[in-house]
Every structure is written in structure tokens, then in C-alpha cells.
């Protein structure tokens, strides 16, 4: 079992990099050459080779900017997942070196050297897909930003907004273990892929105390770089922003140290709290967990009900499976007819999904909850979360 990504030049097939994750061995050079060769032969015959299946693997090819070809091989992995992967890998390449360097390759060796900076990001993308011995669906390239619901989010939001003004930036966020606690409106206006990649950049540098990295935003600014500056406030807690030439990193570190000193106890409590719903939300005992997605902004939260101590099984796997197999159609509205609700019932649990405006809520119930009451309980739960101004949803 494993995931492989290969990048080659589209014109000559020269290798740029290969990345691998999982228990399977790395692809041999002859195999890489064969995969690229059959793709190039198809193009010469005016045939588009998009994907294929073997007995135990899926293979996807995709050309970008008539310059770079990415090949993804996954076992096990679906065609759709691999297509999302190669798109994300290309965007990680753009984030690191800029679009112009990829569109016009002046020196293959130089591009290969420059692309090493994106290896940690690509490796983290592959980690999301590496299922190992698991059989349940994880959250691989879900193009959404995971957020944290906390009673003090409104306080943290106000402090972040003021901190962003001090940095003279519209784009700033506060990360707790890689999840967004709060972010400025400008940060939420970035493309969902950009938010994901910027979070991975921070995660890849988590062993440092601060970062100052030039980044090209694949959608917003693929040719002109921003500076991604970030300061580690506590272990696992980062405040980040996209800045211009000023202020320098030393000034950012000084501002962060003074600006967030009073909030450190709040940040610590939020960081060490389990993925549970805030105590201020009084939910029915039959609710075991929920997955809440904002379909327009591109964010989600996945948590369980701390008041329910009868079932020790984590609800995350059930909710993720339900989202990918059923609720995703409510999110994308890709069915022939508009659907706003769906549910599953099994021997051990029940799951109900409700789409209301931009929000999609999937709630995991115990099997004892009557099926006909799930709609009302889901509606009440969604209303309680959205109405709670302290959570900043």
C-alpha cells in the first residue's frame, strides 16, 4: 500500500522529482519511464490518457501549463483522490517557485533544486492519503480548512484583528495544532487550496520558533510573492500573516510576544481541550458527534459530544465515511434534483445530514434516538451553533 507522485517535463520527459509514502517500494526508473512513455505516445496520437486501473492500483496523468506532467500512482486510492492530489501537488510547486519558473523552464537542474523547498508540503499531502492498514476513509484532500470551536473565539478574533492591523496586513490567522481558531476576513477570502497549503507550510516548520518564507499564492498571486511570517506562541500555537517587505521578522516576533502575552492561558486551554463541543452548547445525550461544514467559506469542524460517555468509539470515522459517500452531494449539489437532507441508520448508530443555506451539518446519533426526531434535533443543533456569537462560526 502506498502513494507515489512523479513530476517530469512535458516536452522531454526529464524527471524533476519523485515523492513516495507508504509501505510499497519506490517506483523503479524503468517503471517511471514506461508510465511517462505511454502518456507521451498517447499525446503524439492525439489521444488524452487521463487515468487507468491495474489489478491493485490507480494511475492518473495530468499536464500543467504545457510544461510539467504529474503522474500519481496509488494503492489503494480512487481516481478522484489522485486527481485532487496532483492538482494540490502542482499548486504546492507554484507556491514554492512561482508559476513563471514552471511555465518557462530555463534550466531543468535549477528547477529541480528550487523545487526541493516544496518537498515537505508534498510529503504532508501524501501523509494525508497514506491509509496504512486502515480501512476507514480519512480526510485526505478535503478542500476545506479545519477550524476549532471554543468559547473564547470572539476574544481571540478581536485580538487577531488588532494584531493584523499592527502588521498592516489583511491576511492573518491563528492556528491551534494546524486547525484555524480564528482568521481575518481577508484570510477567508483566499482560495481554499491556498489556505490549505499555507497551513501545511507552517506545519512543515513546526520545529522552529518563527518563519519568514516567500510564497506565491497559486490563485491570488502566482507570479508575485508574499512573505508568510509566523511566530510560535506556544508549542502547537502559531499566529501567521501574509506581509509585504515590512515589517521584518524581528519586529513581528516582538509584536507577537507583547500582543498575545495576556491570551496565552486561553490559548493553552483551547489547545489542550479535546475535540469536543464547547460546554456552552447543551446538546441531547443521544448526539455522539457532528461534522459542520460551511460550504461557501470552505471550513469545517469535526468534534464529539463530551456529555456522551457511553460510547468510547470516536465518531470521526463514521462521520467522514458518511460525508464522502452521502453528504458530499448536499455540499456540491451535484445531483439531478436539489437535495437538502439525507440519513443513514445502522445497528449501532444513525447519521442525519441537513443543508441549510451555506451550512451543512452531519450529526451522529446513538441507535436509540427515534429516526423521526433526528430532523428536529439537527435543526436545533445547527441553530444553537450558528447563534452562539462566542464561537465565531
N, C-alpha and C positions, 0 to 999 in steps of 0.2 A: 504494500500500500504506500502511495506517495504521490507527490505533485512535482512536476518539472516545468520550468519555463526556460525557453531558449530565445535569444534575440540574435538576428543576423541582418546584414544589409540586404535590402531587397534586390539590388542590381547584381551583386556578385556573390551573395551568399556567405560573405565573410562573417565569422562569429564575433559577436560583441560581448555576450556573457551568457552563462547558464547558471540557473539557481535551482536548488533541489531541496525538498523537505519530505521526510517520511522514512519508512523502513526499506523501501526499494532502493536498489543501487542506482548510481548516476547513469545517465544515458551515455552509451559509448559514442565516440566520434562518428563511427560509421552509421549508427542509427540516426544521429542528428543530420548527417549529410543526406541520408535517404529521405528523411522527413522533409527537408528543405528542397531536395531534388524533385520529388513528386509534385510539390507545390509549384516550383518554377516551371516544370514541364506542363502542368495544367494551364498556367498563365500563357505559355507560348502557344497553346492550342485554343486560347480564348475561352478557357473553362475556369470558373471560380471554384477552387477547392476550399470549402469553408470548414468542414469538420468530417470526422469519420469515427467509427466504432470498431474496436477489436473485441476479442472474447472477454477481456477483463479491463479494458481501458477506453477512455475517450480522448480524442485528439482534436485540437482546434488550431487553425491558422488564421492570422489576420495581418493585413498590410496597413501601415500607418504612414501617411504623407508621401507615399511612393518612395520611401526611404528605408524604413525598418520593417522587418517581418518578425512577428512574435508567434512562437509555437508553444502551446501548452498541452501537456500530457498528464492525465490524472487517472488514478486507480485507487478507490472508486471516486468518480466525480461526474456530474452531469454536464452536458454540453452547455447549458445556460450558465452554470457556475464557472466553467472555464472561459467563456466569453466575457463574463464580468471580470475575471482575473486578468486576462490580457489587456483589457481596457484600463484597469487600475494600474497595472504594471507600466503601461505606456505613460499614463499620467504621472506616475512616480518618476519616470525618466525626464519628462518635461519639467517637473518640479525641481529637479536637481540641476539640469544643464540648460534649460530653456528650449523652446520649440525651434528656433532658428538653427541651433547647433545640430539638431536632429534632421531637419528638412534638407539642409545642405551639409553633407559630411565632407569636410575638407581633409581630415586625417582620421582614418579608422582607428589607429593606435591612440591618438589623443582622445577620441570619443570614448574608447574602451576605458582609458584611465579616468576620465571625468565621471563616467557612469558608476564608478565604484562607490561614489557617495550615496547612491540610491540603493545599494545592496541591503542595508539594514531595513529600509522601508519595505522592499520587495520580500525580504525574508519574513517580516511580520505579517505581510499579506498571505504568504504561504502557510504560516503557522495557523492562521485562522481556518485554513482549509484542511490541515493535517488532522484527520479523524483518528489515526492510530487504530486502536482496537474498538473504538466506539462504534455503535451502530445508529445512535440517535443523531438527528440533524442538529448541527450547531448553528451559530450565527456567523456564516463566513463573510461574504462581501455584502451584507445587508447595507444598502447605501443610505444609512441613517446614522445620526450621531446619538450615542447612548448618553443619557442625562441622569442626574441624581435628584430625587425629590427629598427636600429637607426643610424643616420648619423655619430655618433661618435664611432661606434662599433670598427673600426680599431684602434682608440686611446686606447679604453678600453682593446682591445685584447693585444696590446703591453704591457700595464701596468700589465695586469694579468699574462702574460708570465714571465715578470721580477719578479713579486711577487712570482710566483710559484718556480722560481729558488732560491729565498731567503729562501723559506720554504724547499727547497730540495725535492720537490715532482713533479711528472709528472701529478698529478690529481688535478685540481683546476677549479673552475667555479665562475662566478659572477651571482647572482640571483636577479631579479627585480620582486617583488610580486610573487615569485615562478616560474617565467619564466627565462630561461637562456639567459642572454645578450651575454656573451662570455664564452668560456671554452677552456682549453688547449687540444691539440690533444689527450693526454692520457685520459682525461675525456670522450671524444667522443668515445674512443675505449672500454670503459666499455660497458657491455651489456645494452640494452635499459631498461630492468627491473631494473637493478642496479641504473641507473641514476634516474629513476622514484622514487624508494624507498628512495634514498638519499635526493632527493628534498622534499619528504614527511617528512623525519626526521627533516629537517630544518624548514619546515612549522609547524610541531608539537611543536617546541621550539621557535616559533616566538616571544613569550613574554619575552625572555631573551636577554641579550646583547652579549653573546658568548656561544659556545658549545664545548665540548670535549668529544665525545662519541665513545666507541669502537663499531665497526661494522664489521660483516662478510659479504663479498660480495658473494651472492648466486652462482654466476657463476665463478668469478675470484678467490676467496679465501674463500670457505665456512668453512674452519677449522681454519685458522689463521686470527686474527682480524687486521684491520687497525684502526687508530684513525681518526674519522671525526671531524675536527676542523673548526669552523666558527666564524666569527665576524660580528656583525650587524653594518654596516657603517652609514646607515640612517634607519629610520623606513621603513621596506619593502625591504631594500637592504642588501644582505648578500654576503660576499666573503667566500668561503669554499675550503677546501683541504683535501685530504687523506694523512696522515703522518704516520711515524713510531714513535718510542719512543720520538724523539726530532723533533722540539723544543717544549717546554712546552707552555701551553695556555697563560701565562702572556707574554711570548716573542712574540707569534703570535699576541696578541692584540696590543702590542707596534709597531710591524712591520706594521700591518694593518693601525693603526692610522697615522703613518708617511707616508706610501706609497700611501695611497688613499686620503690624505688631499686635494691635488690640483684637484682631479677629482670629488669632492663632488657636485659642481654646475652642472656638466654634468650628474652625476647620478641622481640628483634631477629632472632635466628636462626630462630625459628619463623615470623616474618613474611616473611622473605626466602627461606625454603625454598620450592621449587616444590611444586605439588600432587602430591607423590609419597608413597608409603607410607614409614613410618619404616624406617630401616636395620635396626632390630632384628627386623623381620619378614623371615625368609628365605623368599621365595616362588619358585615354579617359574619358570624362564625363559619358559615359554610364556604366563604371565599378563601381559597388557598393561595392564590396569586393572580397577578394580572400583567398584561403587556399593553402599554398605552403608546400609540403612535400618532404623531402629528404629521399628517400626510403632506401638507404644504411646506412647512418649515423644514421637515426632514429630520425629526428627532424621535427617540423612543425611550421608554423606561420599562424595565423588567424587574419586578420585585414580588415578594411573597408577604402574606399576612402573618405578622408576628403573633397575633392573638390566637392563631390556629396551631396548636401544639400536638394535635392528634396524628397528623401525617408528617413523618420525617422526610419523605421523598421531596427533593427540590422540584418546584413547579416549572422551572425554566425549560427543561427538555420538552415537556408536554406542550407548553405554550409556543415554543419555537416550531415544533412539528405542525401544530395547528395553524400557525401563521403561514408557513411555507406551503402547506397543502390546501388551505381553505381561505383564510382571512386575507391573503395577499391579493385575491381577486376583488375584495372590498376596497383595498388600498388603491390598486391600479385601475379599478373599474373597467376591466378588460373583457367582461362577459357580454354576451349579446344584449342582455337586459340589465338595467341598473339594480344591483343587489345591495341592501343595507344591513342585513343580518344573516348570521349563519351559526350553526352549533354542532357539536359532537356529543354523543353520550356513550359511555362505556361502563363496564362493571365497577370500575374504581373511581371514576371522576366524570364530570361534564364540563364542557367548554362552550362559552357563548361569546360571539363577536358582534359588536354594534358599531356602525359607521354613522357618526353624527357631525355634519359639517366637515371640518378638516380633521377631526379626531376619530381614531379607530381604537376601540377598547376591546381587548380579549380578556375574559375573566375565567379563571379555573375554579370550578365549584366541586365540592365533595359530591359523591353519588347520591347522598341523602337529600340534597336540595331538589325540590319538585321542579320538573322541567318547565312547567307553565309559569313559574315565578322568576326564572332567570332573566327574562327581558326587563322586568321592573327593577330588579336588583342591579343589573348592569347599567341601566339608565341612571339610577340614583348614585351609583358609584362614580360614574363619569361626571355627573353634575357636581358632586362633592369635591372632586379633584380640581375641576376647572374653576369652581367658585372660590377655592381657597387661595387668596392672594399671596399668602406667605410662601406658597410653593413655587410661584412664578412659572406656572406651566404655560 
